[in-house]
Amino acid sequence: MIEIAGLVVAGVTALGTIVQAFYTAREKNRKISRASLKKAEARAGEPLKVGAKRVAEVIDQELLEALQNEIEIRHRKLIEAFRAETGNETEREKQVEAARQQICRFLKQVRKFNAGQLPTKRLKDLWVSNRCPK
């Protein structure tokens, strides 16, 4: 179960990496680099150990598996939007916003089952950087 929790945390972190890269690139009038996309893909595939145990303690196996599935789908759609040669900026923005909302949904679940608290600094930082509503 800790393995799944580690993949969920890694997947959410990878989504956050792409969301942040998108906004940084947009500020500079640039595209997200292929290196940033590869970095996010690698991050999503490697379970994180930090925070996984705490997440596994507060979220049951079935919910973790459902969250993992949702995060994988969102990650794939986000990567595809940036890799598509014919993709337009509106579609990319739509996918970035959907990813940001997915991150917040996951973090809300963790808070809900962990007495209203996020257990790690990484998760707290994701909450702030993605402007998750209270």
Residue, then its C-alpha position, 0 to 999 in steps of 0.5 A: m500500500i505504501e508503494i501506491a501511496g508513493l506513486v500517488v504522491a509522485g504523480v501529484t508532484a509531477l503534475g505540479t512540476i508541469v503546471q509550474a513549468f507552464y506558468t513560468a514558460r508563459e511568463k517568459n513567452r516560451k514553451i515548456s522545454r522537452a526536458s521539463l516534460k521528461k523530468a515530470e514523466a520520470r518523477a511520476g514513475e518513481p514512487l516517492k518515499v517521503g510522505a508515502k507512509r503518512v498518506a498510506e496511513v490516512i487513505d485506504q487502499e481502494l481510494l488510493e488506487a482510484l486516485q492513482n488512476e485519475i492522476e495517471i490519466r490526467h498526467r497522460k493528457l497533460i503530456e499529450a497536450f504539450r507534445a502535440e505539434t498541432g495543439n493550441e494554447t487554449e487546449r494546453e491551458k485547459q489541461v493545465e487547469a484540469a491538472r491543477q484541480q486534480i492536485c487540489r482534489f488529492l490534497k483535499q482528500v489527504r487533509k480530509f482524512n488527516a485531521g485537516q492537515l497535510p503531513t509533509k512540506r512537499l504537500k503543503d507547498l503543492w497546496v500553496s503553489n496550486r492555489c487550492p481553495k480552503 
